[in-house]
Structures are given as C-alpha cells and as structure tokens.
Amino acid sequence: MSRRSTTLPQGGGDGQRLGGNRDSEERAFLIGIDYRLRSASVSPATGGAGSKSQAARDATASSPRLLQVSHIPRFSAEESLKELRDLAISAGALVVGELLQRRDKLDPATLIGRGKLEEIAGAAASVSADLILFDHDLTASQQRNIEQIVNIRVIDRTQLILDIFARHARTREGQLQVELAQLDYLLPRLGGRGIEMSQLGGGIGTRGPGETQLETDRRKIYRRIRHVKEQIENVRRIRAQQRQRRESIPVATVALVGYTNAGKSTLFNALTNAAVLASPKMFATLDPTIRAVTLPSRRRALLSDTVGFIRNLPHTLVSAFRATLEEVQRAALILHVSDAASPLSAEQDAEVEKVLTELEAEGKPRLRVMNKIDLLPFHHDKQIGDAHTIYVSAAKGIGMNTVLERIDQMLSADAIRRIHLRVPQKEGKTLAMLEARSRIHSRAYKDGLVELEVEAPESVVSRIREWILP
C-alpha cells in the first residue's frame, strides 16, 4: 500500500482557508482514499478509481444525445481529494495537512487499518489539527473505531456536506430541509456514542427498567423528524399554491441546474440583473430564487436558480430538498450549466444527470450552457456549440443574448403571433403595453388611429383582440 502525505505550513498566510478570524477556524487534516479495484466491472464507493465511474456510464446510457463523448473521465483520487479540500474551505475550515492512502481492500472496521490511523494521529497532532475529514462515507462503527485510535473528532464526506448546507441555509425552508437531512443522518449513528447513551432517563414513568438514554434520544429524534416533515409539507403546499397561480398565466419556468460552483448564480444574475449571491464557495446557493426575464420575442419567462449538485450527493439531501427541486421537475426547460474550464466537466455532467434521473426530470427539454470560456485557451471550434449547446462566460457577459435567443426558440408556452392592429391613439396604456411586450414591425398614424403590425405573445394578443384587423 502506498500513500502520499502533505503537511501545509502553519505560519502566516500559507494555510488554505476561507477567510475571517483565523482563531475561530477549525484546523482540518484531510484523508483521501484511492481504492484500486481488482475488477473493472465494480465501481468504487467513493473517490472513483475505476476506469470509468458507474455514474458516468449510467448518464451516458440514459442521455447519449446530451453527452456525446466516447470516454468520460473519472474522478481520480487526487481530484477527489481536491474537491474535499474545496468543501472543507467552504465549511470555514483551515486545511493544515492531507494524506492520500492507496489500498486494494478497505478495512471493514477502520477503513484504512489501525497502523495507518496511528500514523495519521501523529501527523494530525503535529499540526494541531482539530478534526480529521475522510473523503469517504463512514459507518457509525467505523467512525467510532477511528476516533478511539486518533483521539480527534472525525467527520466523513456526507457530514461535511450537511454542515455546509446548514451554514448556507438562510430561509426557514432551507433550514428545515437541512435539519431533516441531518436528523436522518444522525439517527443510525446514535448507538455506542459513549457513556451518556447508557444512562437511564429520570422523572415520573421512567423508574424500574425504564428506557435507556439511547431510546429516549431516538424517540426525540423521531418526534422531531415528524414535526420537521409536517413543516416542510406546509412549505410544499404553499409552493404548490404559488406555482398554480404562476401556471394560470402562460409564463414558462426555466430551471438552472448544474454541478456546484459551475457558475449558475452568476449566469442567473447576468440574465435577470438580480443580485443573488455568486460565490466561489461550494453550495453558496441553497434557497431557490425565481426572477422574470424578458426574451427577445418580448415573451416573459421565469428563471429558477437551484442548489448545485455534487458527486455522491447524500440521498438524505436529495429527499429533504425535494420541495425545492420540484421547480426542476415542473420546469418547461432545463438549463444545464457546466464548467467548461474544468478537466472533469464530463464527469460532473454525468453526476448531474444522475440526480436529474432520480428527480424523474431527465426527459425534460435541455439546453446545455458551457460556462467560464474566459478561462479556456482560445479554440474557435470549441466555442461554436450546436443546437443543444452554447459556450458562454457569465462573469464576462459573453453569450448572454445567445442564451436568451435559444431559450426563446425552445419554449412553446405563450406562442408568438404576427397580427395587424388599429388602436385609437387615446388608448395610451394599450400602446405602451405593445411597446414593452411586442416586436413592432410597422407603425402608421391616421385619423386618430395607430395602425401596427406586431409580433406578440398570446398572453398579450388575448388582451387586445378588439383592435385586431381581420
């Protein structure tokens, strides 16, 4: 078994950190795992060491038209560790060291073996690490066994992602959804968490055999889960009512989806002139935002910014955020935003496809937006695109008109009609509406009337039928 260990300097600004007061940051030591499979037919649990990830193969099979590649690159162990580093920084940690462990077989009790854990304990102690982050999901017993050896708090990848979601949730809805995911994660991990779990509860009704503290905690969590689910159901009901009101007007919804940090919020801001937080931190956007945008045909559409996806996104999060992700399910068009500058863009797209399949939204009309071309070396042929792909830079404003034109072409709701009108000049509101909501091809004034030839969406035509000429 080989390994690679790196200790980051402690002094000055050499450590990698998000910012803020250094004293308040937790010092994290990262553990990556390169699980080298004996059979290429079996995919790794996490970290991607096979020739091609199962997610990539599944996405290629389910959407060959979209990906159109003969080989989808895998997440190497190094790339996976880099992603863990980005996650740690997004969680506010100061990364003080990391180690990449290569194994042919994972230890069922401690994942990487007692000897290696003792080495890690020494390395983490030498840099005064507060916690160890594993780029792998840990069972409750594995986490407990590892903590007993290293004597430092241990967190797995899922728990780290949940912490980032909790940090970035701003609305009550987002906070509820994160709490539900955290409770679902915590429930199977209550057992054996220390002596506090073996104490009897106190008070009337608990004398005699009573119930253990573990059973009490489980009962409390189940009760809280029921309460949170009821509140989320109320949120879903309110969202459904809002959606019904929106759908009563022929305005299509366009949902932005993509891998975390692909630039969805930057694109959303560029298209709508909104001020949604656009940050290089992972999962900066959790709470959905919907804004209206006027298309070149003067139709209106609603753009919905959604939470980013990630490799091995915890299932509890997908379930908890289903109320939010319903916007994706009900959208008339999906804008799949990809990071064109990422060497793993195809693999990231495959992970997005995987989540869309879980949401039963993989069959939706799709427009793929390759973002961040300003970070690419100039290759003209790479930036041409096709009927289903556009190359843009949301940060530089490159290609925004093309995105709006392509959305306009792909939406069928609120169809455009070309009509002739004769409107009295005194109908100022009607003329102003036509100026704002239609394309005017000709205009003539005669005897107090305005004769126009316009292209207008059906929602506008229905309001001016009395002035339409046969």
N, C-alpha and C positions, 0 to 999 in steps of 0.2 A: 504494500500500500504506500503510495507517495502522497506528499502533502506540500502545500505552499503556504507559508506564513508571512504575514506582513504586520509590522507594528508601526503605527503612524506616530510622528513626533508629538510630544505633549506641549512644547513651549510655543509662545507667540501665536501666530495665526496658522500654524501648519496643520492642525487637526481640521477635518472636514465637518462643518457644522452649518446649520441654517442661519443662525444669527441670534441677536438678542444677548441677554446676560449669560455669559459663559458659566457662571456659578450655578445657574438654575438648570443647566442641561445635564442630562444623564449621559454617562460615558459608556458607549456600547462597543462590544467586541463581537465581530461577525464570524459566523461559521457557515461556509458553503460546502456542499457535498456533491462530488462527481460520482454518481452511481453508474458504473460501467456495466452494462447488461451483457450477459452471456449469450442471449438470443436477441437478434434484432427485431423479432416479432413482438417482443414485450416492451411496452413503453414505461419509462421511469415515473415514479410517483411525483417527483418534483425535480426541477432543475434541468431536465432534458439532456440526457447523454446519449440517446439512441441516434440512429442515422436520420430520423425524422420523427417529430412528436406526433402522438396519436391525434391531438387537436388539429394539427396541420393536415394530416391525412383525412380526418373527418370533414374538415372545412373544404378541402379540395374536392371530395366526393360530393358534398352537398351543394357546392356552388362553383362548378368548374368555369362557368362563364365569367364570374367576377374575378377569380384569382389568375387564371390563365398562365400558370407557371408550371414548368416540368419538375421543379425541385423547390421545396420550401425550406429555407434554412432553419436550423434548430436553435434553441437557446443553449449555448454552451454553458458549462459550469461557471466560467468566468463572467459571461454576460448575466447569468442568473444572480451571481454574487454582486455584480454592479447594480442590478435592479434592487437587490436587498439594501445596498448602501443608499440608493436614492430614497427608498422607503423609510429607512432609518432617519435620514436627514429631514424628510418631510414630517416625521413624527417629533422632530425637535431634538434628536439625539446628536451627540458629538461622537463620531466614529473614531476610536482610538487604536483599533487593530482589527485584523481579519485573518482567517485561516481557511484554506481550501483543502478539504480532505477527500482523497480519492479512494473508493472502495469497490470491490467486486460484489460484496454482500453486506447488507445493512444488519446491524446488531439489533435483534428484536427488543432487547432490554434497554440499551443505551444509545442506539442508533449507530455510533461510531466506535464503541469499545471503551472499556474503562481506562486502558493505558493512555489513549489519545485524550480522553477527558481530563486526566491528571495533568497532561502537558498543557492543555488549554487552560486549566485552572491556574497554573503557574504563569502562563503568558498574560492572562487577563489580570491577575494580581499585580504583575509588573507594571502595568499601565493604569492601575487603579480603576479598572472597569466596574461599573455599577450593575451591568446586566450583560448577558450573552444572548445574541439573536441568532437563531438557526434558520437557514434557508430551506426549511423542510417542516411539514406538519408533524407535530409530536403527539403521541397518545398521552393520556393522563399519567400512566405509569412511567413512560419514558421521561416525561418532564420531571416527575418526582425523583426518579433514579439519577438523572443528570444533575439536578440541584443538590442532591445529597453528596455527590462527588466533587462538584466545583465550588460549592458553598457560595454561589452567586445566583441572583434571580435569573431565570431562563425564560425566554419568550420565543414562540415559534412564529412562522411567517403569517399565519392566519391571525394570530393575536395582535401582531404588529399592524396589519391592515385594519383590523377592527379599531385599534387605538387611533389611527389616523382619521378614520371615519368619524369617531367620536370627537376628535379635536376640531374637525372642519364643519361639522353639522351646525347650522345656525338657526334654522327654523324649527318649530316644535315638531313638525312632521319628520324632518330629518333626524332629530334627536330620538324620537320614538322608534324609528326604523333601526337606528344603530343600537339602541338599547335592546331591542328584541333579538338582534343578531348576537349581541354579547351574552345575553341570557341563554340562548340556545347553545352557544359555545361553552359557557360555564357549566351548564347542568351536568354533563357526563364527567366533568373534571372535579367534582366535589369530593369524591371518595379519597380517603387517605391523605388529606391535606394537612395533617398534623394533629396534635393532641386536642385542639379545640373542637375537632369533629367527633370526639368520643365522649363529650360531656353530656349529661342529661339536662334537658330543659327544666326550668324552675317554674313554680306557680301552681295554682289550683288545676287539678286534672292531669298533672304530669308526675305525681308521686307513684310509687310502685315501679313496675317495669318502665313506664313512661315511653318516650321516644328519644332516640339519640339526637344529638345536635345536627348530625348529617341529615336525618329525616326531617327535622324542623326546617333546616335550610332549603332542602329540596321542596318542601311544601310551600315555603315562602316564595321560592323562585317560580314554581308552577302558578301560584296565585298572581304573581307579578306579570308573568307571561300572558296569562288570560286577560289581565287588565290592559296591558300594552296592546294586545291584539284587538281588543274592543275599541281602543282609541284609534288605532290605525284603520280599523274598519270604518269608523266615523269619518276619517280623512278620505278614505276611498269613496265613501258616499258623497261627500262634498265635492270631490274631484269629478265624480260621475255627473253630478248636477251641473257643475261648471262646464263640463265637456258637452252635455246635452244642449246647454244654451249656445255654446260655440257652434255645435253642429247644426243647429237650427238655421244658422246663417251659412251660406255656401262659401266658407273660407277653409282651405285645406291646411292641415298641420304638417310641417316638415320637421322631422326629428334628427338632431345631430348625434351620432354615436361614434365611438372610436376608442382606441387604447388610451389609457391615462397619459396625459401630457402630450397628446398628438396635436394640440392647438385648437380644440373645439371651441373653447370660450373666446379665444382671440378671433376666430372666424365668426362666431356669433356676434361679437361686438362690431366687427368690421362690416357685417351685412345689415345690422339693425341700429347702429350707433348707440348701442346700450353700454352700460358700464359694469358688466358682470366681471367679477374678479378673474383675471387671467394671470396665472402664476406658474412658474416652472416647478412648483411643488406638485407632487403626485396627489391626485384626488382633491384638487383645490375646489372643484365644483361638486357638491353633493345635492344641494337643493335645486330642484328644477326651476328654470326661468323660461317664460314664454313671452315673445315680443312679436309685434306685427311688422311685416316688411312689405313694401310696395314693389311689385315685379315690373319689368319693362312694359308689359301689356297693360299696366295700371291695375291689374288684379292685386288683391291683398292675400298674403299667406301668413301663417303663424309659424315662427321658428321656435323650437323647443330645445334648450340646452340640457343635456342629461349627464349623469355620473359616468366617468370613464370606466372602462373595463380593464382587466389585467389578467395575466396568466394565472391559472388556478384560483380564480376569484372564489372566495369562500361561498359555498352553497347557501349558508345562512344569510349572507348579504343579498344574494340574488332573490331569495324568498322574502326577506324583510323589505327590500326596496321594490317589490313588485308593484306597489301602489304608484310609485314614481315612474317605474319603467312601463306602466300602462300607456304612457304617452307614446312610447315607441310602438307598442302593439297597435294603437289606433291611428298612427300617422299614415298619411296618404303617400309620403315619400320619405325614404331614409337617406340622409347624407352621411356616408361612411367616411369619416375623416382619418387619413393615415399620415404618419410622419415619413415623408419621402426621404428625409435625410438619415433615417435610422437604417443600419445594415440589417436589422431584423424586422423590417416593415411587413414582409410577407407573413412571418410567423405571428406578429402582433395582429395582423388582419385575420389570421386563422382563429386566434383566440376570441376576437370579436364575433366571428361567425358562430363560434361555439355557443356564446351567450345568446346571440340572436335566435339560434335554433332552440335553446332552452325556453326562450320567451315566445316561441312559435311565430317569429317575425321574419324568418329567413326568406319567405316568399314575397316580401314587400318590394315594390319598385325601388331601385337602388341607384344612387349616384355616388361614385367614389371620388373623393376630393383628396388629392395628394398634396399635402401642405408642406411648408418650410422649404420650398425650392430655392429660396435665397441662401440656404446653407449647402446647396449642392454645387459642385463644379459645373460650369455651363455645358450642357449637351442638348442641342436643339431638338434632336429626335426624341429625347426623353420627356420633353415638355409639351409635346403636341397633344397627347391624350387621344381619346376616341369617344364614341357615343356615350359610354358609361364612365369615363374617367376624365378628370380635369386636374391640371397642375397649377397650384396657386401658392402665394405667400400671404397669409392673412396678416402677419406682422408688418409687411411692406405694402399691403393693399393691392398686390398683383393678382389679377384674375377675378376680382370680385364681381365685375359686370358679367363676366362669362358664367360665373356660378348662378347669378340671378336669371340670366337668359336661359340656362339649361334647366333650372327649376321650373321656369315658366313653360318651357316646351314639354316637360314631363308631367305636369299637373293637368288633370282633366276636369277638376271641380271648377265651377263658376266659369263655364266656357265663354270664349270671346266671340262676339258677333259684330259684323260690319253693317251699319244702318245709316239711313238718311233721316234727318230731323228738321223740323221747322218749329223753333221755340220763340215765343214772344220775348222781346228784349227786357220786358219788365220782370221776367222770371229770373231774377239775379241769382237766387240760390241754386236753381237747376243748372244755369250756365256755369256757375262756379264749381259745382259738383262734376260737370262734364270736363271742365278744365283740369280738375285734380284727378279724376278717376278714369279717364279715357284718352285714347290717342285721337287727336283731331287731324283729319287729312285735308279738309277744306272748310272754309267759312265764308259766308256772304251775308250782307245786310240788305234788307229790302222791306219797305213799308212797315217798319217797327218790328220786323221778324228777323231771326237769325237762322239761316239755312246751313246745316252742318252735315258733313259726312264723317262718321267716327267709328272707331273700333272700341267696344266697351264690354266689360264682363256682364254676364247675365244678371248679376245682382244689381247692376246699375240700369240695365235695359228695363228690368221689371218696374222701375220707379219712374220711367219716362215714356211709357207706352203711348200715352195720349198724344205725344208730339211726333211719333214715328210716321214717316211717309210710306205709303204702300209701294 
